[in-house]
Amino acid sequence: MPGNVCSHNHFYSSLARGIIAAAEETGPRAKDILHMFVATRGSEKKDYDPRLLITTGISYATEPRRPIQQLHEVCSVAMRWRGMGPESNPGEMLPAEDLRKFSEIAWGSPEAADFTTYEGKALAAKKLQDRVFAKESLVVCDLRWTLTQIDRLLGTNGDTVMESQVYSAITGKETDDAEFARIGERIFNLQRAVLLREGWQGRQGDRLLDYLFTEPIKKDETFMSPDCIMPGKNGEATSKLGAVVDRDKFEEMKGEYYNLRGWDVETGLPTETKLQELQLGDVADDLASRGLLK
């Protein structure tokens, strides 16, 4: 009996450190099937796969936990294009022309909606992160607001109320969309500083689980598109069965992302210039004293 108690305690101790740690202690077979269940280094459940949705790779890599608000920003649009049921046809609920128009407005380029290329994904990731960090500060419903974003931006439902207008109404400070995004950028940079202070390793820390580079995606592996059909060039339906994240292209995308953020491309560390621009001079001073500023 005492032996069983010790064994159980050891098992629970492993689980307390997350599924990945528990699998590593359980044995090779447990490690081999991790890719079926886990998406993040924080042992959180699998969904919004970057092998399908390239943009989410940046979100997963730069966050310590599953960044569900950022993932919804990409997934809800792809699902709208894909259709919500087995009888739906790609492009039926969101035609290719509207998808590309939305992508240009919200993500910075029509190419960001082509999930067969890495083009435009770094800018899309930055733009949606900035928007999300400001939006979440308003405490609006993440999923519902995101689902209606397409109709608002395309002007198809008569609702023209954007987050910046909600912010202006609440605070009394007139704020346009660009300034609202800047608020989110400031918050995101503050989070980056906190993560670095607590041990995040900059560019080396911005990484994905290895299986996303080595394990081809299979049918029925994701809930949002079981057959792995995604919008490709010009919004055309394209199969991504068997896709992996290209390691070299992902690193190139990270470099582009750091450059857009005004961070140091080689290290992924914030720069004094960017933090001063965001009125985070005190944060810059703290990072500099720790050797974490460029």
Secondary structure as UniProt FT lines:
FT   HELIX           2..16
FT   HELIX           19..26
FT   HELIX           28..32
FT   HELIX           34..36
FT   TURN            41..42
FT   TURN            50..52
FT   TURN            54..55
FT   HELIX           56..62
FT   HELIX           68..82
FT   TURN            86..87
FT   TURN            90..91
FT   HELIX           96..107
FT   HELIX           110..113
FT   TURN            115..116
FT   TURN            119..120
FT   HELIX           121..137
FT   TURN            138..139
FT   HELIX           142..147
FT   HELIX           149..154
FT   HELIX           163..171
FT   HELIX           177..197
FT   TURN            198..199
FT   HELIX           202..205
FT   HELIX           211..214
FT   TURN            219..220
FT   TURN            226..227
FT   STRAND          229..231
FT   HELIX           233..235
FT   STRAND          237..239
FT   TURN            241..242
FT   HELIX           247..261
FT   TURN            265..267
FT   HELIX           272..277
FT   TURN            278..279
FT   HELIX           281..289
FT   TURN            290..291
//
